[in-house]
Amino acid sequence: MIDDMQKKQTAESTSTVSMDSTYTGRDLGVTTGPNVCCFKVWSPAAVQMGLVLYPPLTGGNPEQTPNQLKQSILSMHPDEQDLWVLDVEGDLRGYRYMFKSTFADGTSTTAVDPYARAVTMNGEMGVIVYMEETHPEGWEQDIRPECSHPTDAVLYELHVRDFSIHPSSGIVNKGKYLAFTETGLRDAAGNKLGIDHLAELGITHVHLLPVFDFATVDESNADNDLKDASNYNWGYDPLHYNVPEGSYATRADDPETRIREFKSMILALHRKGIGVIMDVVYNHTFDTAESSFEKLVPGYYYRQHADGTYSNGSGTGNETASERAMVRKFIIDSVRFWAEEYHVDGFRFDLMGLIDITTMKQLASELHHQVSPSILLYGEPWAAMDSPLGDEMTVKGTQRGAGFAVFNDDFRGLIKGDSDGDGKGFATGENGKEDQLWTGVQGSIHDFTEGPAETINYVTVHDNLNLWDKVARTQGLQDTLGFLVYNEDGSIRGFDNVEEAVRKADPYLQIDPDNVLENETVRRCLLANGIVLTSQGVPLIAAGDEMLRSKFGDANSHESGDIVNAIHWDQKQRFKPVFDYYRGLIQLRREHPAFRMRTREMIEQHVRLLHKEQGLLVFELQGEDVQDTWKRIIVIFNASPKTRSVSIPSGRWKAAVEDGCVHADSLGTMENSKDHQYSDNSQVQVKRLSMTVLYSEC
C-alpha cells in the first residue's frame, strides 16, 4: 500500500482525468477472431500506449508472433472515448501480453489487462485464450437449475479447499474444482460424501467463497499439506476479477486448465440440480499502487477524501469508486462475464455498502432482463470503516424493490447473540427477544424489506465464530473443550503451534455418542438454524453445520490453514441424527410453499402470530391460501431449558417436526402414528430447546 502522501500526489497528478469519461462497448481487453486479436484498453491519462507481447509458455505458434521477437512492443492507436486500440493478425493462442502506458510527465508503467480472461501463474501476465476452446464435454448442453423465485433457494456457503481437503472426504482431487466432479463416494457406513452429500442434503445453491484470481496464495505451492497454514486464504484479496483462481486447478501454470476445470465444477453441480453463487469482492483490491487500475488510470478507480488521499472503507487499504462511470462499467461487465461465459447462477457482494446503490440497481436490472431472471444477487449491507460514499451506500433498506437481497444481521444477532463473544440471543438463552424474532420470522417486511426475497436469513457464515463454537461459547465451554486462544503476536496460548492445540482440543467432549440429540449445545444449534429454515425469506447455512463443524474456537480462520478449516467428513456418521434433521427441514421447506411465501401481502394475510412469551414463539401459516398441500401449519420455537405446554387452535393436527426429528409422511422419513396426532383443544408438549411443526390436511 502507498502512504497518504503518495496517494495525494497521485490523485493531484491525474486531476485532468475526466470523471465523466466513459466507453459503452463490451469489448475491452482482448477480442479474439479468426486469425486476429483486437486489443482495447481505456486510459484517458496516457499519452502513449504499447501492447507488450510475449511468446506462449505452453502451446501457441511462435512463428506467427509479430516481428518474431521474444518480446514485442507494438504501438496502440488512440481512439474515441479515451480508448487505445490495436488489431494484431495471426494466431496468438497462448501468447502473454501486458499494456505499457506512458503519461505526460514521462513516467511509464506496465500493467496486466484489468479485463484479462486468463493469466499466467500467480497472475503476473495476461494470456490470450479462445474461450470457446475451454469448454468441457457437455458444456453446450448445460442448463441452469430452475429457481422460480429467490425464496425457493436454500443457500450453502462453502470454501472450495475446505470441501475436499480432509482425508475423510475420500476425494482424489483434494482442494480442487474437480473435487465437485467426483461422484459415488461413500464412507465405511455407506454415507454419501462430496457432491452427492450436497444433493442429498437438498440445498439449491452452493455459495462459494471467492474463486476469482486472488493474491495471497502462491499458486506454485498450492498443494501444501494439512499442517501448513502459510498458503491458505479465503480469497478476499482480489487480483484479477475475470480469471478463476489457479490454486484450485490441477495445473496453475496452464492458463486454460483453471478455466476448463472451473466450468467442469459448474457443470457437475448443475447436473445435480445445484446452482452456483460466486462471492465477489469489487469493493477493494489487494494492492493500490501496483494494481492494474492504478497503473493505467492513476487516481481514478479508487475513492478519495476531499484532501485527495485515498479512503479506506474496506479496512484493507483502499475502496473502489463504483460511482464513477468506468468503475461501474467494470463491475457490471465482470459480473455479466461470469454469468454468461461461466453460467454462474448468482453473486454475493462482499462489503456491498461500499458499492453505490445506483450501480447495484443497474446491475440487477441488466442481469435479470438481459441474462436470466433467476440469477440471485445479495450482499453485506455495510462497510468495514467509514466511507465518503455517504448516502449513496448500499445499506439495509436501500434494496427495496431493486431486485437484490441483503444479509439480515439483525435477525442473526437476535437468534444467536454477538458474533465472537459470549453474548446471547433467543436460541442461546437470552430472554426478551421474542418481538424481534417475530419481525424476522415474517421476512423483516415490517423492518427494512419490501418483500421476503430481500432478506438473507442466517446465523453464521465464514466470518467470526461458526455456529457450534459460538453456541459452546455462550455456555462458557470454551476452556473445557480446548478452544484455541491466540496471543497478540499470533501465537497459540499454551502451545507451540496450532497443530498441537487442535490435537489437544475436543469440541464434542460432552456429547453422548449414543444420544446426540439430548446434548444442550446440539439442541441450541438445531433450534438456531431451525428458525432460519422455517422463517420467511432466503435461508443460508454454513458448510458443515449439518455435521456440527467446529473450527476449535478460531473466530477468524482466514489464514489458519486446513488443520482448522477442513471439513471432517467422518463426522457425518458420528452425528447422523443432526444431518437427518437438516435434510428433513430443507426438504420440508422445499416441498411446502407456506414456508417460502413470495410477497409482503401473502405474509401479512397468511402468517399469524398465535402466542409469544419469554423463550417461546408460536405462529400459524395458512397453507391452503398459498397452494400448500397442508391447509394449516403451526410452528413453535421453545428456547427454554424445560418442556413447555402450548395450547393450539382447534383442528386435527399431526406432527411433522418435534424434538430434533422430522417425520412427516410427505418427507418419507418416518410414518406418522397416533402418538403424533393432536385433536381439538390439545395441549402440545414442546420439548426443551427445540422446534415443533404441526400441520393439518383438512
Secondary structure, DSSP 8 states (H G I E B T S, - for coil): ---HHHHHHHHHHTTTS-TT-----S--EEEEETTEEEEEEE-TTEEEEEEEEE--SSSS-GGGSGGG-SSEEEE-EEEGGGEEEEEEES--TT-EEEEEEEETTS-EEEE--TT-S-B-GGG-SEE---GGGG--TTGGG------SSGGG--EEEE-HHHHH-SGGG--SSTTSGGGGG--S-B-TT--B-HHHHHHHHT-SEEEES--EEESSS-GGGTT--TT--TT-----SEEEEEEE-GGGSS-TTSHHHHHHHHHHHHHHHHHTT-EEEEEE-TT--S-STTSHHHHHSTTTSB-B-TTS-B--TTSSS--B-TTSHHHHHHHHHHHHHHHHHS---EEEETTGGGSBHHHHHHHHHHIIIII-TT-EEEE--S-SS--TTGGGB--TTTTTTTT-EEE-HHHHHHHH--SSSS---GGGT-SS-HHHHHHHHTTTTTTT-SSGGGEEE-S--SSSS-HHHHHHHHTT-TTTTT---B-TTS-BTTSSSHHHHHHH--TTTT--TT-GGG-HHHHHHHHHHHHHHHSSSEEEEETTGGGT---TT-S-GGGS-HHHH---TTHHHHTHHHHHHHHHHHHHHHH-GGGS--SHHHHHHHEEEEEEETTEEEEEEEGGGGT-SSSEEEEEEE-SSS-EEEE--SS-EEEEEETTEE--GGGTSS---GGGEE-TT-EEEE-TTEEEEEEE--
